[in-house]
């Protein structure tokens, strides 16, 4: 079955088999984004739960008439993890021009 058919089946009949097939099919993309932000200081379990929350939001908000494909729609929704990590990480961010100046003084 295609992604569109699985999503329609999930929305109409709440068939968990369709939802799990869709989830397993896109697990790689979700974990790619989790791994990308794993070193940000936010616990990995928290990142995974936030990513799966965005996956659920993507499934419920996907409309094949408005968006390109489900993978693209999911990709755009998973980019919100960047904002989440910046909001909850415990690391101070140094602006680029300041880090260059610090590097010049170190040399």
ChimeraX attribute file (.defattr): number of C-alpha atoms within 10 A of each C-alpha:
attribute: neighborCount
match mode: 1-to-1
recipient: residues
	/A:1	8
	/A:2	7
	/A:3	19
	/A:4	16
	/A:5	12
	/A:6	19
	/A:7	21
	/A:8	19
	/A:9	16
	/A:10	19
	/A:11	14
	/A:12	8
	/A:13	9
	/A:14	12
	/A:15	14
	/A:16	12
	/A:17	12
	/A:18	20
	/A:19	20
	/A:20	13
	/A:21	14
	/A:22	20
	/A:23	16
	/A:24	11
	/A:25	12
	/A:26	16
	/A:27	13
	/A:28	11
	/A:29	15
	/A:30	19
	/A:31	16
	/A:32	12
	/A:33	19
	/A:34	23
	/A:35	14
	/A:36	11
	/A:37	19
	/A:38	18
	/A:39	12
	/A:40	17
	/A:41	13
	/A:42	18
	/A:43	14
	/A:44	15
	/A:45	11
	/A:46	12
	/A:47	21
	/A:48	18
	/A:49	12
	/A:50	17
	/A:51	23
	/A:52	17
	/A:53	14
	/A:54	21
	/A:55	21
	/A:56	16
	/A:57	14
	/A:58	19
	/A:59	23
	/A:60	13
	/A:61	11
	/A:62	19
	/A:63	16
	/A:64	14
	/A:65	7
	/A:66	7
	/A:67	11
	/A:68	11
	/A:69	15
	/A:70	18
	/A:71	15
	/A:72	11
	/A:73	18
	/A:74	21
	/A:75	17
	/A:76	12
	/A:77	17
	/A:78	23
	/A:79	13
	/A:80	14
	/A:81	19
	/A:82	14
	/A:83	9
	/A:84	15
	/A:85	19
	/A:86	16
	/A:87	10
	/A:88	12
	/A:89	14
	/A:90	11
	/A:91	10
	/A:92	7
	/A:93	9
	/A:94	9
	/A:95	8
	/A:96	9
	/A:97	9
	/A:98	10
	/A:99	12
	/A:100	12
	/A:101	10
	/A:102	11
	/A:103	10
	/A:104	9
	/A:105	8
	/A:106	7
	/A:107	5
